């Protein structure tokens, strides 16, 4: 396979991106690099939906009810009993004595009912296994991604060597194609007098004799 250093500028100009990538792979092989491809993030298993709802009353931390009616009944009972609620004051010295709840502590003793979803015993193990498989897949992908990023870092000089040369040639001939169009317009203005058109061209642009030769030659695509 020909590499860029074996090609003329016009041959490089004619290369499609896929062909450049093939040359880049060849150069990687020449330099002893692996031919790693960017890893694709796997599709993870859909997590199971929690299928049981439990209800809790704000001030009863850790206690949950299976029926909302039961939680509402407890909440109502706490609200009804609120005026007579007492507790050991957090501020009193020993011996501690029972005190009426002040407004701050009444506020803390929330009676609102909230709901939370959990897995039923039948789904717990299946949910754990899905989570475990997804975690393993994420870990594997993270390792592959890290390896690829390190690889790109190591091989970047070679990627730059190939693509910078290609871009350099493409920019050069894009510029020459624009100048070729300008030269055609100068020829019209000069009634096809190449000498006058060339003088116009050189006065308007800083171009070399080699570039001028290309501009006057075959049309650049």
N, C-alpha and C positions, 0 to 999 in steps of 0.2 A: 504493500500500500504506500502511496505517495504521502509524505507529510508536507506541511506548509513550506518548509525550507527547500523542497524539491519542486515547488510550483511557481509558475509565473503569476504576476499580479492579476491578469485576466482569468487565469484558472481559479485563483482564490476568490475573485469576485463572483464567479459562476457557482460557487458552492452554496448549497442550501444548508439550513441550520442542522438538519439531520446528518448531512455529510460531515459537517464540522464536528459534531458530537462523535461520529465514528472515528474521525482522525484523532480526536482527543482521547478516546478509549485506547487507540493504538499507541499513542504517546505514553499513556498511563502504564500500559503493559511494558513498553520499552524501559520505563523508569522503575519498574518493579512494584507498582501500586496495585492493590486489589481493585476489582471493578465493582465497587459497591454502588447500589442504587438507593435513592432516598427511601427509607422505610415508609410504609403506609400504615396509618393508625388503624388498628383492627376495629371491627364492629363489636361492641360489647353486648352481652345478654341483657335483655330488658329486666329490670328489677321487678320483683313481685310487689303487688300492692298490699299494704297492710289491711287485714280483713276483719279486725275486731276493734270496736270503739269502746273506750273506757271513759268514765266521767269522774271529775274530781271537784271538790269544793275548796275554794281558795285557802282557807285557814287550816284545812285538814291535810297537811303535807304528807304524802306517802300513801294515802288511802284513796282507792278508786272504786267506782261502782260500775256494774255492767249495764244498769238501766238508768236512763236519764231521770226517770220519775223518782227513783230512790235518791239520786243526788239532789234533785230539786227539793225533796221532802226534808233532807238534812239541812240544806241551805235555809229553808224556811224556818226550821226549828232553831237554828243558830240566831237568825234575825229576831225571832220572837224572844229568845232568852238573853239577848244582848244587854238589856238594861241591868240584869242581875249577875252578869259574868264577873268573876273575880279571878285574881291570879297572884302569884308571888311577885312582888315588885322587884324589878331588876336593879333598882337603885337602893333598896333598903338594906341596912346593915343587919348582921346576925343578932338575935334570931329573926329570920324572915317572917313576915306577916302577910296575910292575905289582904289585897287592896282592890278597890274598884278600878276597872279599866278606865284610863283617861282617854281623851279623844284621839290621841295619836295611836294608842294600842287598839282602839276600836277600828280605826282605819286599817291597821295591819290585819285585823281579824276579818279578812275578806270573805264574803259569802257567795261570791260569784261562782257559777258552775262553768267549767271548761271541759272540752273533749280532746282526746288524743287517740291516735290510731296505733295499734300494735299488731304484731303477727300472732295468729293463733298457734297453739302447739303443733298443729299439723303442717304449718307452713314455715315454722322457724328454721328447721334444718335445711329445707330447700332454699330459703332465702340466704342462709349462711353460705351454702355451696355456690350459689350464683355470685355472691359478693366475693368469695374466695377466687373463683375463676376469673372474674373481671379484674380483681387486684393483680393476679398473676399475669394477665394479658397486658395490663397497664405497665407493670414492672418490666415485662419483656420488651414492650414498645419503647419505654424510656431508655432501656439499655441499648437497643438498636439505634435509637435517635442520637444518643450520646456518642456512640461509636461512629456514626455517619458524620456528625458534626466535627469530631476530631479528625476524621479522614479528610473532610473538605478543607479543614484548616491546614493539614499537611500537604494536600495536593493543590492548594489554591494558586501557587506560583505557576504550576503547569497549565491550569485553567486560564489564568491571565495571559500566559505566553501565547496560547492558541487563539483565544477570543480577541485579545487586544490587537493581534496582527490582522485578524479578519475584519474587525471594526475599523482599523486604520485604513485598510484597502477600500472598504465600502464608503467611508467618509471621503476619501480622496476622489473616488470616481463619481460620487454624488456631486461633489464640488465641480469636477470637470464637466459633468453633464450639464450643470447650470451654466457654466462658462461657454459651453458649446452652443447652447441656445442663444446666449448673448452675442456670440460671434456671428451666428446666422443673421441676427438682426442688424449687426454692424455691416455685414455684407450687403444687405438690402439698402441700408442708408448710403453705402459707398458705391452703389450700382455695380456690385460684384467685383470691386477692385480690392483684391486681397491685401495689397500693401496698405491701403488706407484703413481697411477693416482691422488689420493687425495693429496698426498704430493706435486706433481707438481702443483696442483690447488691452494693449500694454499700458496705455495711459490710465485706464480705469482699474486695472488689476495688477497685482504683483505676481507675475507668472514666469516660470522658467521656460527655456526653449523646448525642453522635453514635454512640458505640459501643453505648450502651444502646438506642438506637433500632434499630440493626441487630440486636442480640440479641433484641429483642422482635418483630422482623419475620419475614420469610419464612425458613424453615429453610436454614441454610448447609450446602452439601454438602461 
